[in-house]
């Protein structure tokens, strides 16, 4: 079986592929590499409760926009 071209896939396409082919370690590592290359995450400290989310509106906004 031929491997798909993970480099040509978008982040969302690769995410869907990894979720539907959970045993494919090559795809998983390609996905993690793509996440690191794009570096579009927001860092924040660990939460103590769900209410702590109110202190990080930029995270909540970004999470809602990516759904």
N, C-alpha and C positions, 0 to 999 in steps of 0.2 A: 504494500500500500504506500502511495506517495504521501509525504508530509506536506501539509499546506505551507504557503509562504507566510510565516508569522510576521516577518518584517513589513510586508505589504498590508497587513491587517491594521485596522484602527484599534485603538484601545478597547472600545466597546465590542468590536467583532472578536477580538482575541479573548476578552473576558467571557463572552458567550461560548466560545470554543472550549476554553478551559473548564467552564462549568459543565459542559456536556461531555467532555472527555477528561474526567478527573484523574485517570491513570496516566495521562500523557505528561511526563515530567519535562520533556523538551518544551512543550507549549507553556507549561507553568513558568519555567525559567525565562522564556521569551516574554511572557506577560510581566513578570517582576522587573526584567530589564527595561521594558517599555515604560512602566510606572516610574522607575528611577530616572530614566532619561527625560521624561516629560516633567517630572517634579512639580506637579500641580496640586499638591496636598497642603493642608493647613495643619500646622503642629499646634497642639494644645496640651495642657497638663491632664492627667487622669481625672475623671469626674468622681465625686463622692456620692452624688445622687443625680437623678434625672433633672432635678431643678437647677443643677449647675449648668445645664445647657443654656439657660437664660443669660449666663455670663459670657457666652460665645456666639453671638448672633451671626458673625461671619461664617462660622461653621455650619450652623443651621441653614442659612441662606444657600450656601453652596451645595449642601446635601439635598435640599429640596429642588434646586435647579438641575442636578444630575440625575434625578429619578426619572 
